[in-house]
Amino acid sequence: MRKNLYFIIILCSLSSCYTYQVKKQVDPAAGNKQDSKKNAALVNTTAAPMKSTAAESQSLNSQPTPAPINIQEKLAPNKNVKIDVEGKSYKIIVDRWESDSLVAHPVHNPKKILKFHKNQINSDKIAEKRFSQPIADIITVAAYTAVGVGIYLLVR
């Protein structure tokens, strides 16, 4: 019983509240669909819709192309990120950009220098290190439970 309790305490103390998460892009098409529904409702409520408003609602229904993702903006200096390069995953801290090449070092090894060309990096799988509130809540509940069990065992 004590070995299991010690094991659980060690696992809670070794877990981290920070995770690597891919930043979700805002879908401009979804926003335009909602706007076009509002505009269509306004056009239907007016007694005599004008030709210009009909043309505007048609232009809103057309789907714009998503903005291109700039890797150099995503990978700014001193950012802690996880990137996918030719099928291999790296947890790095970005140092700088030298024209089209990214110069970085692994998270726990600042002496090792890594260089990647921007075409090698998969821009869809760039994950930033962020604080994860659900994991922090789970660790907090587990710590309170462990303290409660410890107090119960001492009182008993």
Buried (B, 14 or more C-beta within 10 A) or exposed (E): EEEEEEEBBEEBEEEEBEBBEEEEEEEEEEEBEEEBEEBBEEBEEEEEEEEEEEEBBEEBEEEEEEEEEEBEEBBEEEBBBBBBBEEEEBBBBBBEBEEEEBBBBBBEEEEEEBEBEBEEBEBEEBBBBEEBEEBBEBBEEBEEEBEEEEEEEEEE
